[in-house]
Amino acid sequence: MKEKMFSDIKHNYETIVRNISDAAVASGRRPEDITFLAATKTVDPEFINYAISLGLKFIGENKVQELLSKYEAYDLDNAQLHFIGHLQSNKVRQIVGKVSMIESVDSLKLAQEISRQSIKQDITTDILIEVNVGREENKSGVMPENLEELLCQIALLPNISVQGLMAIPPICENEQKIRGYFQNMRNMFLDISAKKIDNIKMGTLSMGMSGDYREAILEGSNLVRIGSSLFGARNYN
């Protein structure tokens, strides 16, 4: 069973790398311009580390408790760890200093706590601002019209560094519709970049997951978060 899992991961990894490469070239970029981050929710560290041994350089966890329970087992000598899920302010202190980036910052309150905890450790924490591009009530993320104001507020905080934007568009079967959401994010990303706000970098546009990462890359994403296409369907029982 374990050998089958290793074999599947190897096959899936090679397929994803090839797809990312093809999409990057089709979008006018180089394959190395795209960051492949493996979403590792519910995945045993043994399988995560196997993927790292194949060349995977970035992993991401959605839940603080799971990240902490697996933290000592990750091969972080050869990969960087991001936090990619919804983060509550009262759990920030548990992950600051353990992750190289928090991809899901959507409020000034959360950014202030990341800043506070980073000051305590004398480090600077990289973050992405999560945008609710589909305006979904049940999803986190700042509304597009409030993005610039939030960025300007966070730019004043010490020991925190905005590196770009992140979004999880609504689930939809229509490729044209999903690409429309990605296009909207790309336009926001370019608009903010052009404004050259002090202490705000727009180097990372994180969008695209297992079902739509190729479309996301074609529309400008340079960081894709892929879980089930690499590790197989999850068992949440």
N, C-alpha and C positions, 0 to 999 in steps of 0.2 A: 504493500500500500504506500509506504513511504517512498520507495524507489519510483513508483508511478507518479507520485506528486513531484518529485525532483525532475523527472523526465518531462512532465507537463509544463512545469515552470520554465525549464530550459527552452522548450519549443515556443512557449508563449512569449518569453522574453525576446527571443530572436525575431519573432513575427512582429512584435510591437516596435522594436528598434528599426526594423525594415520599413514599417508603415510610417513611423515618425520621420525617417530619412526621406522617404518618397514625398510626404506632405510638405516637409521643409523645402525641398528642392522646388516643388510645384508652387510654393509661395514666394519663391525668389530668395530663399535663405539657405544657409548651410545646415546639415544635420546637427552639427555641434552647437548651433544657436538655440536648440530646443532642449529644455531640461525635462527629463523623464523622472517623475517622482512616483514611487509606488505607494499607494494607499494601503496601509497594513492592518486595518481594523480586523480583529478576530484572527489574524494570521500568527501562527506560532513562530517565535524568533528563529527557530532552526530553519524554517523555510525562507524567512526574510533574509537571513544571513547567506543562505544559498544563492538567492537572487543577487545579493551584494557581491558574492564571489564571481558571478557571471559578468559583472561590470556596472551594476546598478549603483548610482552615486547618491541618491536622495530617497528618503523614506518619510512617510507622514502618518501621524496618528490623529484620530478624531476625538478621543476621550482621554482626559487627564489620568483617570485611575488606571486605564489600560496601559497608557504610556509608562507610568511609574512602575507598574508591575513587570513590564518587559525591559525596562531601561538598562539594567545591568547586563542583559543578554544580547543587546544589539551590538553588531560589529561597527561601532562608531569611529573606529580608526580608518575605515574605508568608505564611510557614507555619512551624510549629514541628515539630521533629524529635524523635520518641521512639525509644527502643530497646525492641523488643517480643519479642525472642527470648531463648533461654537464654544467659546470660552467664557466662563463666568469670572467676574472680577475677583471673587474670593478664592479662586484656584490659581490665579496668576503666579503667586509666590512659589507654587509647587513646580512650575516648569521653566520659569526664567532662569537662564544659565544652563539649562539642559537641552534646549532646542536652539538651532541656529536661525530659525525664523518662525514667527507666528503669522499665519496667512489669513487670519479671520478676524481682524479688528474692525469693529463697526460702530464704535461709540467713543466719545471723548472720555467717559468714565473708565472704560477698559484701557484706553491708551494711557491715561493718567496713572493707573495702577501698574501697568507694565513699566512706565517711566520710574515710578517710585521704587519698585522692586529691583530694577536695573541699577539705580543709583546705589542701593544698599550693597550690591555686589560689585560695584565699580565696573560695570560693563555697559555696552550699548546693544540693545536688542533690535534686530531687523524685523520689520512688520510689513504686511500688505494690508490695504484697506479693502474690506469685502463690500461689494456693491450689490444691492438687491435689484438686479437688472430687469427681472420680471415683475417687480412690484408685488411679490407674493406675501400675503399677510402672515403665513405660517413659516416664513423663512427669515433668517437674520440677514444683515447687510444694510448699509446706509442707502437711503433713496438717492437716485442720481442727482436730483436738484439740490441735495444737501452735501454732496461730495466735496465740493471746493471749500465750503465753509469749514467742514470737519478737518480737511487737510491743513488749512491755515491755522487752525487751533492746535493740532497735533505738532505742527512744525515748530511751535514755541516750546515744546516739552524737551527737557534734557534726557540724554541716555536712551533715546528711542529714535529709530531711523526708518522713515517710510521708503520702501524700495519699489513700490508699484501697487497694482490693483489685482483683486481676485473676484471671481463671480461663479455662481452655480445657476445657470439659467433654468427655467421651468422644463420639466420633462415633456417633450413633444416628438411625435413620430415624423413630422414634416421637416425635411432637411432644410428647406428654404427658410422656414420659420426659425429653426435653431440657429442657422447662420445669421439671421437678422439680429438675434440677441448678441451673438458674438461680434457682429459689425458695430452694434451700439456701444459695446464695451471698448472695442478698438478705437472708436471715435472719441470716447471719453478719455481714454488713455493718451491719445495724441493731443487732445485739447489741453489736458493738464500739463503734459510735457511742454507744450508751446508757451504756457504761462510762466514757466521757470520759477516756481514758488521756492523761496529760500528753504533749505533743509529738506526738500522733497525731491526724491529721485523717482524717475519713471523708467526703471530698467526691466521690471518683471510684470508681465501680464499673464496671470495664472487663470486659465479657463480650459475646459475640456476634460472629460473623464472617459471611462471605458467605452461608452457607447457613441461618443461624439468627438474624440480627441483629434481625429484627422480633419474634420470640419473646423474645429477650433484653431488648429495650426494654420489652415488655409486662410483664416480670417485674422491672423496676427498673434495668436497665443505663443508664448515662448516658455511656458511651464504647464505641463499636463499632469493630472493626478489620476493614475490608473491602478485599479485594484482587482476587480473580478476578471478582467481580461488577462491578468498576469497570474493570479493565484487561484482562479476558478470561483464558482459561485460560493457565496459565504453561507455558513451555517450559524444562524443567530440563536439557536436553541441553547 
